[in-house]
């Protein structure tokens, strides 16, 4: 797999976005459910991200639910011309904070309209179909009906571009037989690398790959090798983990999330960190 410059940009639909973006999931309450403890702090993080040059924000109306999209609207609307907001559909939240599939045509259509309303948009930049299955092992289910539903909403002008989340390579091919796919968002990080071949194939097609849980998710990445490399570079381990992803492939777009302005700035600094070849080899060796 080819290496990429840590800085730079990549195509996402018809727009060019910086490779370091922002994921809004952590702006909701505990377990991504309910409102944040400090809404003003959440709004400050969003505004700081855009002020720092971020022009790719990832969200979903089932975060909260409805919480992160409404915060994004309050903080950033009217939106900057170059800002791309990517959302997901295919899930709903139970009253007990459970995550449940919502894949019928009616549910997907309702989700698109919820996103439009809560974000204050006439058309969504990118909508990812969030396929079901374990986050660590996507289910290879048929997605023709679901993706066709989104393709029809795209034809109606409610969606500009379509993507996929939590999918297998065969599901990507199935979706591409229905409509153009501009991004794939799957679980991938320094220690979870099942998608190496898929990332390379998408790169050949000019399709963005967006790793979720780039820092390990709810259990942050921990590795003696990572800590050692970070100490020698004078950077935090999580910053090094993000920089490693940016150097992994040119079509990699990052969306690390945080509810802290200080942590946001640390994450963004990863785009300026260049990991030398020898240290990259050490990190690469964490997974055979």
C-alpha positions as CSV (number, residue, x, y, z in Angstrom):
1,X,0.0,0.0,0.0
2,X,1.4,3.4,-1.0
3,X,2.3,6.0,1.6
4,X,0.8,9.5,1.5
5,X,1.9,12.9,2.6
6,X,0.4,13.7,6.1
7,X,-1.1,16.9,4.9
8,X,-3.1,17.6,1.8
9,X,-6.7,16.9,0.6
10,X,-8.8,14.4,-1.2
11,X,-11.9,14.3,-3.3
12,X,-15.2,13.7,-1.6
13,X,-18.0,13.8,-4.1
14,X,-17.5,16.9,-6.2
15,X,-15.8,18.7,-3.3
16,X,-12.2,18.6,-2.1
17,X,-11.8,18.3,1.6
18,X,-8.8,18.3,4.0
19,X,-7.8,14.9,5.1
20,X,-8.2,15.7,8.7
21,X,-11.9,16.1,9.5
22,X,-14.0,16.0,12.7
23,X,-16.5,13.4,13.9
24,X,-19.4,14.7,16.0
25,X,-20.4,11.5,17.8
26,X,-18.8,12.4,21.1
27,X,-20.8,15.7,21.3
28,X,-23.9,13.7,22.5
29,X,-24.3,12.5,26.1
30,X,-22.9,9.3,27.6
31,X,-23.3,6.2,25.3
32,X,-24.0,8.7,22.5
33,X,-27.4,9.2,24.0
34,X,-29.1,12.3,25.2
35,X,-27.8,15.9,25.3
36,X,-24.2,16.8,26.3
37,X,-23.5,17.9,29.9
38,X,-22.2,21.2,28.5
39,X,-23.9,22.3,25.2
40,X,-21.9,25.5,25.1
41,X,-18.7,23.5,25.2
42,X,-19.9,21.3,22.4
43,X,-20.7,24.3,20.3
44,X,-17.3,25.7,21.0
45,X,-15.6,22.6,19.7
46,X,-17.5,22.7,16.5
47,X,-16.7,26.4,15.9
48,X,-13.1,25.8,16.8
49,X,-12.9,22.9,14.3
50,X,-14.2,25.0,11.4
51,X,-12.0,28.0,12.5
52,X,-9.0,25.7,12.4
53,X,-9.8,24.8,8.8
54,X,-11.8,21.6,9.1
55,X,-14.2,21.3,6.2
56,X,-15.4,17.7,6.6
57,X,-17.7,16.9,9.5
58,X,-19.2,13.5,10.1
59,X,-22.5,13.0,12.0
60,X,-25.7,11.0,12.2
61,X,-29.2,11.9,13.3
62,X,-29.2,8.8,15.5
63,X,-26.5,10.3,17.6
64,X,-28.4,11.5,20.6
65,X,-30.8,10.9,18.8
66,X,-31.1,14.3,17.0
67,X,-28.6,15.9,19.3
68,X,-25.4,16.3,17.2
69,X,-27.2,17.5,14.1
70,X,-29.0,20.2,16.1
71,X,-25.8,21.3,17.8
72,X,-24.1,21.5,14.3
73,X,-26.9,23.6,13.1
74,X,-26.8,25.9,16.1
75,X,-23.0,26.3,16.0
76,X,-22.4,26.6,12.3
77,X,-25.5,27.5,10.3
78,X,-25.4,29.2,7.8
79,X,-22.6,26.8,6.8
80,X,-19.3,27.8,5.1
81,X,-19.4,27.3,1.4
82,X,-16.6,24.7,1.5
83,X,-18.0,22.7,4.5
84,X,-19.0,19.1,3.7
85,X,-21.3,17.4,6.2
86,X,-21.5,13.7,5.9
87,X,-24.3,11.8,7.7
88,X,-25.4,8.2,8.1
89,X,-28.8,6.4,8.0
90,X,-29.8,2.9,8.8
91,X,-30.1,2.9,12.6
92,X,-32.4,4.2,15.4
93,X,-32.0,4.4,19.1
94,X,-34.2,2.7,21.6
95,X,-35.4,4.3,24.8
96,X,-32.8,2.2,26.6
97,X,-30.0,3.7,24.4
98,X,-29.8,0.5,22.3
99,X,-28.7,0.7,18.7
100,X,-31.3,-0.9,16.4
101,X,-31.4,-1.4,12.6
102,X,-33.8,0.8,10.6
103,X,-33.4,-0.4,7.0
104,X,-36.9,-0.3,5.5
105,X,-37.5,2.2,2.7
106,X,-39.9,4.1,5.0
107,X,-37.3,4.2,7.8
108,X,-34.5,5.3,5.5
109,X,-36.7,8.0,3.9
110,X,-37.7,9.3,7.3
111,X,-34.1,9.4,8.4
112,X,-33.1,11.5,5.4
113,X,-35.8,14.0,6.1
114,X,-34.9,14.1,9.8
115,X,-31.3,14.9,8.8
116,X,-32.4,17.6,6.4
117,X,-34.6,19.2,9.1
118,X,-32.2,19.0,12.0
119,X,-29.2,20.2,10.0
120,X,-31.2,22.9,8.3
121,X,-30.4,21.8,4.7
122,X,-32.3,21.5,1.5
123,X,-30.0,18.6,0.3
124,X,-27.5,16.5,2.2
125,X,-23.9,16.5,0.9
126,X,-23.2,12.8,1.5
127,X,-25.4,10.1,3.1
128,X,-23.8,6.8,4.1
129,X,-25.9,3.7,4.3
130,X,-24.9,2.2,7.7
131,X,-25.2,-1.6,7.1
132,X,-25.8,-3.8,10.0
133,X,-23.5,-6.3,11.7
134,X,-20.9,-6.3,14.4
135,X,-18.6,-3.2,14.3
136,X,-15.6,-5.6,14.2
137,X,-17.1,-7.8,11.5
138,X,-19.7,-6.4,9.2
139,X,-22.5,-8.8,8.1
140,X,-22.4,-9.5,4.4
141,X,-26.1,-9.0,3.9
142,X,-27.9,-8.0,0.7
143,X,-28.2,-4.2,0.6
144,X,-29.9,-3.7,-2.7
145,X,-33.2,-2.5,-1.4
146,X,-31.7,-0.1,1.1
147,X,-29.1,1.4,-1.3
148,X,-31.7,1.7,-4.1
149,X,-34.0,3.6,-1.7
150,X,-31.2,6.1,-1.1
151,X,-30.4,6.3,-4.8
152,X,-34.0,7.2,-5.5
153,X,-33.8,10.0,-2.8
154,X,-30.6,11.2,-4.6
155,X,-32.5,11.3,-7.9
156,X,-35.1,13.4,-6.1
157,X,-32.4,15.9,-5.2
158,X,-32.4,15.3,-1.5
159,X,-28.9,13.8,-1.5
160,X,-25.9,14.8,-3.5
161,X,-23.7,11.8,-3.0
162,X,-23.9,8.3,-1.5
163,X,-21.5,6.3,0.6
164,X,-21.4,3.2,2.8
165,X,-20.6,2.4,6.4
166,X,-19.7,-0.9,8.1
167,X,-19.7,-2.9,4.9
168,X,-17.8,-5.7,3.2
169,X,-16.0,-5.5,-0.2
170,X,-18.8,-7.4,-1.8
171,X,-21.4,-5.0,-0.5
172,X,-19.4,-2.1,-2.0
173,X,-19.5,-3.8,-5.4
174,X,-23.3,-4.4,-5.0
175,X,-23.9,-0.8,-4.2
176,X,-21.7,0.4,-7.1
177,X,-24.0,-1.5,-9.4
178,X,-26.9,0.7,-8.2
179,X,-25.3,4.2,-7.9
180,X,-21.9,5.9,-7.5
181,X,-20.2,5.4,-4.1
182,X,-17.9,8.3,-3.0
183,X,-16.8,7.0,0.4
184,X,-16.6,4.0,2.6
185,X,-16.6,4.3,6.3
186,X,-15.4,1.2,8.2
187,X,-13.6,0.2,11.4
188,X,-9.9,0.6,10.9
189,X,-7.0,1.8,13.0
190,X,-3.4,0.9,14.0
191,X,-4.4,-2.4,15.6
192,X,-7.5,-3.3,13.5
193,X,-6.5,-3.6,9.8
194,X,-8.9,-6.0,8.2
195,X,-9.6,-3.5,5.3
196,X,-6.1,-3.1,3.9
197,X,-7.0,-4.6,0.5
198,X,-10.3,-2.7,0.3
199,X,-8.5,0.6,1.1
200,X,-6.1,0.0,-1.8
201,X,-8.9,-0.9,-4.2
202,X,-10.9,2.1,-3.3
203,X,-7.8,4.3,-3.7
204,X,-7.4,3.1,-7.3
205,X,-11.0,4.2,-8.0
206,X,-10.5,7.6,-6.3
207,X,-12.9,6.7,-3.5
208,X,-12.3,8.0,0.0
209,X,-11.9,5.6,2.9
210,X,-13.0,7.0,6.3
211,X,-12.0,4.9,9.3
212,X,-14.3,5.1,12.3
213,X,-12.8,4.4,15.7
214,X,-9.4,5.7,14.4
215,X,-8.2,5.9,18.0
216,X,-9.8,2.7,19.2
217,X,-13.3,3.9,20.0
218,X,-14.6,3.5,23.4
219,X,-11.4,1.6,24.4
220,X,-8.5,3.9,23.4
221,X,-5.5,2.3,21.6
222,X,-2.8,1.1,24.0
223,X,0.5,-0.3,22.8
224,X,4.0,-0.2,24.2
225,X,5.4,0.2,20.7
226,X,3.0,3.1,20.0
227,X,4.0,4.8,23.3
228,X,7.7,4.3,22.5
229,X,7.4,5.9,19.1
230,X,5.4,8.7,20.5
231,X,8.0,9.4,23.2
232,X,10.8,9.6,20.6
233,X,8.7,12.0,18.4
234,X,7.7,14.1,21.3
235,X,4.0,13.6,20.5
236,X,1.1,11.9,22.2
237,X,0.4,8.2,21.3
238,X,-3.1,9.1,19.9
239,X,-1.6,11.9,17.8
240,X,0.9,9.3,16.4
241,X,-1.9,6.8,15.7
242,X,-3.7,9.5,13.6
243,X,-0.5,10.4,11.8
244,X,0.1,6.8,11.0
245,X,-3.4,6.6,9.4
246,X,-2.7,9.7,7.3
247,X,0.5,8.1,6.0
248,X,-1.1,4.8,5.4
249,X,-2.9,5.7,2.2
250,X,-3.7,8.8,0.2
251,X,-7.4,8.2,0.1
252,X,-7.7,8.1,3.9
253,X,-9.9,10.8,5.5
254,X,-9.9,11.0,9.3
255,X,-12.8,12.1,11.5
256,X,-11.5,11.8,15.1
257,X,-14.1,13.0,17.6
258,X,-13.8,14.8,20.9
259,X,-15.8,17.1,23.1
260,X,-12.8,19.0,24.2
261,X,-11.2,22.0,22.4
262,X,-7.8,21.1,23.7
263,X,-8.1,17.5,22.5
264,X,-9.4,18.8,19.1
265,X,-6.3,20.8,18.7
266,X,-4.1,17.8,19.6
267,X,-5.9,15.7,17.0
268,X,-5.5,18.3,14.3
269,X,-1.8,18.6,15.0
270,X,-1.4,15.0,13.7
271,X,-1.6,16.4,10.1
272,X,1.7,18.1,10.7
273,X,3.5,15.1,12.2
274,X,5.7,13.1,9.8
275,X,6.7,9.6,11.1
276,X,10.1,8.5,9.9
277,X,10.3,5.3,7.8
278,X,12.0,3.3,10.6
279,X,9.3,4.2,13.1
280,X,6.6,3.5,10.6
281,X,8.0,0.0,10.2
282,X,7.8,-0.5,13.9
283,X,4.1,0.6,13.9
284,X,3.4,-1.5,10.9
285,X,4.8,-4.5,12.7
286,X,2.1,-4.3,15.4
287,X,-0.1,-6.4,13.1
288,X,1.2,-9.1,10.8
